Amino acid sequence: MKYYEFGKENPVTLLLLHGVDTTWELSFRRFIDVARSKYHIIAVAEDGFNPDEPDVDAVSVITEAKKVSNYIVDNFDGKIDIMLGESLGCMIMTEILLDKRITVHTAIADGFTILEYPNFKLDLSKRILASVLTSVEFFAFRHMGLFNRILGEDIDSMLYKSVSKKTLYNLEYSMMPYRYKYEAFNLSDSYMWHGEKEPGLKHVLRKVDPSKYHFAHKVFLNRGHGSRMSVYGRGTA
């Protein structure tokens, strides 16, 4: 895992966590080019999605979060002003927020999803489903018209197509027992962003009770999954 910093002269820190099947540059580069004049930006190049480390595979959301948390503690005394996660990056963000060593003033979950996989008792069942889902993702790369319609956004140019099958398999497999930790939103000034075209939006609104979990929610018109950063550059899953 690598960390790319911009605008180090600025006092307000902004940590960016990209989603699956993309990279920090594809998701945030154009935004960074504008925001670096105001913020000290830390862009995380997550394992499995970094062209500079092609032989490093992702292991799990929790493993990624622990690495980032340790980096924040070692380099920023455990304090970050703003943290923004896109899609998978939202899950990594919630794990970081729950780390008692970390303090985050503002947390933004862009494209937070709540699709939880079944937690099979038999390991063989987990491995079979993870293999199927990995194959589906690779199929989607070759049939982007279908994939774009599902997510409500044209994201072909945002995909990191050199991602390995091992990375995708590891992430799918690790998600089988994973359950979202909504209580993390109570630990900072939290915001949840969605595009109106996201197919799971209504499910999110039913599932995450704003009276129990403290966050402000905003729906962006004419946007798909993880595309709020497209004011300057288009994000993705």
Beta strands, then each sheet from edge to edge (+ up, - down):
strand 1: 2-6
strand 2: 13-17
strand 3: 40-45
strand 4: 79-86
strand 5: 103-110
strand 6: 189-195
strand 7: 216-220
sheet 1: 1+ 3- 2- 4- 5- 6- 7-
end
